[in-house]
Amino acid sequence: MSEVRIPLSAPIKAHGEEITELVLRKPVPAEARAIGVFPYSLGEGNVPTINIPAACQYISKCGGIPPTSVDQLDIADLNTACWAVAGFFLSPGSPTSDN
């Protein structure tokens, strides 16, 4: 999974344009290092919990929108986007070869 498309329940403005769909690409390790924290933490029973401030940084970076645009998201869309970002970290990528 290299990207996730999220249809927005309410449009937002980004870079002077109206956005009705948020496209999130998979973050790269350098971005995770720069942000400094995963968009989730593991609680009791290894159940993931969203780290909202970190997830919002990933949404901005991986969605190519400014933080002010993230702030415009409907709360349900924000929830969907946060879990989509966490999903990039919680789902394994394609298997590697045993070379």
C-alpha positions in Angstrom: 0.0 0.0 0.0 1.8 3.1 -1.2 -1.0 5.6 -0.9 -4.5 6.0 0.6 -7.3 8.2 -0.9 -9.7 9.7 1.6 -12.8 11.4 0.2 -13.5 14.3 2.5 -17.0 14.8 4.0 -16.4 18.6 3.8 -13.9 20.3 1.4 -10.8 22.1 2.8 -8.5 24.7 1.2 -4.9 23.9 0.5 -2.5 26.1 -1.5 -5.4 28.3 -2.5 -7.4 25.4 -4.0 -10.4 23.5 -2.7 -9.6 19.9 -1.9 -12.4 17.3 -1.8 -10.1 14.2 -1.5 -7.0 13.7 0.6 -4.3 11.5 -0.9 -1.8 10.3 1.6 1.4 8.6 0.4 3.5 6.2 2.5 6.0 8.1 4.7 9.7 7.3 4.3 12.1 6.7 7.2 13.8 10.1 6.9 10.4 11.7 7.5 9.8 9.5 10.6 13.3 10.5 11.9 12.5 14.2 11.2 9.1 14.1 13.0 10.7 12.0 15.7 7.8 9.9 16.8 5.4 7.4 15.4 1.8 8.5 14.8 0.6 5.9 17.4 1.6 4.3 20.6 0.9 0.8 21.9 -1.1 0.6 25.0 -2.3 -2.3 27.2 -2.5 -5.5 25.2 -0.5 -3.8 22.3 -3.6 -2.0 21.2 -2.6 1.1 19.1 -3.6 4.6 20.2 -3.3 7.5 17.9 -0.8 10.2 18.7 -2.8 13.1 17.2 -0.1 15.8 17.1 2.3 13.4 15.4 -0.3 12.0 13.0 -1.2 15.5 12.0 2.4 16.2 11.1 2.4 13.0 8.9 -0.9 14.0 7.3 0.6 17.4 6.4 3.9 15.9 5.1 2.4 12.9 3.3 -0.7 14.7 2.0 1.3 17.6 0.7 -0.9 20.1 2.5 0.1 22.8 5.1 -0.7 22.3 8.8 -3.4 25.0 8.5 -5.2 22.8 6.0 -5.0 19.8 8.3 -6.7 22.0 10.9 -9.7 22.5 8.5 -10.5 18.8 8.3 -13.8 17.6 9.6 -13.2 15.7 12.8 -14.4 12.4 11.3 -12.0 13.0 8.3 -9.2 13.7 10.7 -9.9 10.5 12.5 -9.8 8.6 9.2 -6.6 10.3 8.1 -4.9 9.6 11.4 -5.7 5.9 11.3 -4.7 5.8 7.6 -1.2 7.2 8.5 -0.9 4.8 11.4 -1.8 2.0 9.0 1.3 2.7 7.0 3.4 1.9 10.1 1.3 -1.0 11.4 1.0 -2.9 8.1 4.1 -4.7 6.8 5.3 -3.7 3.3 5.9 -6.1 0.6 8.1 -9.1 1.5 11.8 -8.8 1.0 13.8 -11.4 -0.9 16.2 -13.8 0.9 19.2 -12.9 -1.3 
